[in-house]
Amino acid sequence: MITNFKQIEVLFKEINKVMHNKIKIYTIGGAVLLEQGLKVTTKDIDVVVETKNEFIELQHSLQKTGFKLQIPGKEYSRMNLSQLFQKGDFRIDLFEKKSAEDSRYQKE
């Protein structure tokens, strides 16, 4: 469990150090609520990137910092979760923006 936003900031500084190309990421969900003081813990960090190249860059950087790729279970199939990474208490759910938008339009 992640109990304060400072943990997330430290984690992303570590990831940033191994990146070859700088990318834009968006955090959504519990991490944002934690940062705003609206939630006391979160089990994961939901991250959205805009392009496939950014997705690949972040994927490689996560693996370089010790995150292990896990296959999302069936409970995530409705969310179009692209990949899930785990390292100790940290879990990052990685979405490509196109996938997230496709999911939204499929529901309408």
C-alpha positions in Angstrom: 0.0 0.0 0.0 1.1 3.5 -0.8 0.4 5.8 2.1 1.7 9.2 0.9 2.3 11.0 -2.3 6.0 11.6 -1.5 6.6 7.8 -2.1 5.2 8.2 -5.6 7.4 11.3 -6.3 10.6 9.4 -5.1 9.6 6.4 -7.3 9.1 8.6 -10.5 12.5 10.4 -9.9 14.1 6.9 -9.8 12.4 5.9 -13.1 13.2 9.3 -14.7 17.0 8.7 -14.1 17.0 5.6 -16.4 14.8 7.0 -19.2 16.4 7.6 -22.6 13.7 9.9 -23.8 11.6 12.2 -21.7 7.8 11.5 -22.0 4.6 12.9 -20.6 2.7 10.7 -18.3 -0.7 11.2 -16.6 -1.6 9.7 -13.2 -5.2 9.0 -12.6 -7.2 7.3 -9.9 -6.1 6.7 -6.4 -2.7 8.4 -6.8 -4.4 11.7 -7.6 -6.8 11.4 -4.7 -3.8 10.6 -2.4 -2.0 13.7 -3.6 -5.1 15.9 -3.0 -5.6 14.5 0.5 -8.9 12.8 -0.5 -7.6 9.3 0.1 -5.3 7.9 2.7 -3.8 5.0 0.7 -3.8 3.5 -2.7 -3.0 0.0 -3.9 -1.6 1.1 -7.3 -0.6 4.0 -9.5 -2.6 4.3 -12.7 -0.5 5.8 -15.5 -1.6 6.8 -18.9 0.7 7.7 -21.8 -0.3 9.2 -25.1 1.7 7.2 -27.7 3.0 3.7 -28.3 6.6 5.0 -28.2 6.0 6.6 -24.8 4.4 3.3 -23.7 7.5 1.4 -24.7 9.9 3.9 -23.2 8.1 3.7 -19.8 7.8 -0.1 -20.0 11.6 -0.4 -20.5 12.3 2.1 -17.7 10.1 0.3 -15.3 11.9 -2.9 -16.0 15.3 -1.3 -15.6 14.3 -0.1 -12.1 13.3 -3.5 -11.0 9.6 -3.7 -11.8 8.4 -7.1 -13.0 5.7 -7.4 -15.8 2.6 -9.2 -14.7 -0.3 -10.3 -16.9 -3.5 -8.6 -15.9 -6.2 -11.0 -14.6 -9.7 -11.3 -16.1 -11.0 -8.7 -13.6 -9.1 -6.1 -15.6 -10.4 -7.1 -19.1 -13.1 -4.5 -19.1 -10.6 -1.7 -18.4 -8.3 -2.4 -21.4 -5.4 -2.4 -19.0 -2.3 -2.7 -21.2 0.2 -3.9 -18.6 0.7 -4.2 -14.9 4.1 -3.9 -13.2 5.0 -4.9 -9.6 7.9 -4.0 -7.4 7.6 -4.5 -3.7 4.6 -2.5 -2.5 4.4 -0.5 -5.7 2.1 -1.6 -8.6 1.8 0.5 -11.7 -1.1 -0.1 -14.1 0.0 1.2 -17.5 -2.5 2.4 -20.1 -1.9 3.8 -23.6 -4.3 6.7 -24.2 -5.7 5.2 -27.3 -6.7 2.1 -25.5 -8.4 4.1 -22.7 -10.3 6.1 -25.3 -11.3 3.0 -27.3 -12.7 1.5 -24.1 -14.8 4.6 -23.4 -16.3 4.6 -26.9 -17.1 0.9 -26.7 -19.3 1.5 -23.7 -21.4 4.3 -25.4 
